[in-house]
Amino acid sequence: MDSLSPAHAADTSLSDEQLPQQRNGLRGDEATGTDIYDKTRPSGQVIGISFCRDTPLLWRVAELKTAREEFGVIGSLVGSLARQPRQNVRLGRPLELLNEEAQLLSQTGKAVALRNVESEEEEGNSEAVQRYQAYLDRNYEEQKALALEDKKAVLQRVKTERHNCNTGGEDVEKAVQKRLDSLDKSFSFPRSAMAIQLCTARAGLSHCPEERSFLAADWPMPQDARSQMRFGVFRDLRRRGFYLSSAGKFGGDYLVYPGDPLRFHAHFIAVCVSMDAQMQLYDILSIARLGSNVKKTVLLCSPGNSEEEEEVVYTSLQWSGMA
């Protein structure tokens, strides 16, 4: 099977003027003249990006809103809802970002990576643990006393009802009174039955500038050639005003939207391919046919070979059937 380079994979190559012209004529953020790389506009809050190993996450609602409205960062919610934790139809914070989205936020100068804070003062940690354990012990004793009072009240009520109704005779009353007298010694309240207040507030979600500077971490994501190529394509499409999300289900790198995905369907499936890479013909046919089946145009995106060359060449593929 012959190999083809991306530049010759199709007869239609999109220029800078042609690419933003989608089916509805919109050009994303370019329609309003907004440039996400314009660092001279008034700066908003600094977005703190937390990391779970190499996965970038956003936790604060205000930061999620800023990332989406100002920088077109979509991400995907991966957390459970506090009131509906045993379902996965509706998800909540944190917002998981693509590595390219996190890198884009970092390059705009409006975001900082936060490292996990692990206190180096073991003595301070042990004191906090001891205080919390003392709080639990006090709470347990209080709940145990309340449970004992409730138990006594129940037995006293039973004794009074039997006395008023004259049922069971003196033997029953004596048995109930004996239980009341021995309850202080025989009563047991297991710790597993204790009600515990869960502290769900997360420390560190709101930092002053000095704390952010102290917590700032080196960028922990891999920077291999493939990652650099994907980010070059991601940055160029965002610069043109498109919104992007992951396209793993569609066999590509990104789904490309003409506007916010809450309002628009994706028009393109972006596949990042090196300019000098060789592609088998059946690979090209399969991805073009897949794009046709889901009613999207496949874009082969090839950044320039040199670091100084930021231009990305786009080649569109559309399946027209077999002759």
Secondary structure, 3 states (H helix, E strand, C coil): CCEECHHHCCCCEECCCCCCCCCCCCCHHHHHCCCCCCCCCCCCCCEEEEEECCEEEECCHHHHHHHHHHHCCCCEEEECCCCCCCCCCCCEEEEECCHHHHHHHHHCCCEEEECCCCCCCHHHHHHHHHHHHHHHHHHHHHHHHHHHHHHHHHHHHHHHHHHHHCCCHHHHHHHHHHHHHHHHHHCCCCHHHCCCCCCCCCCCCCCCHHHHHHHECCCCCCCCHHHHHHHHHHHHHHHCCCEEEECHHHCCCEEEECCCCCCCCCCEEEEECCCCCCEEHHHHHHHHHHHHHCCCEEEEEEECCCCCCCCEEEEEECCCCCC
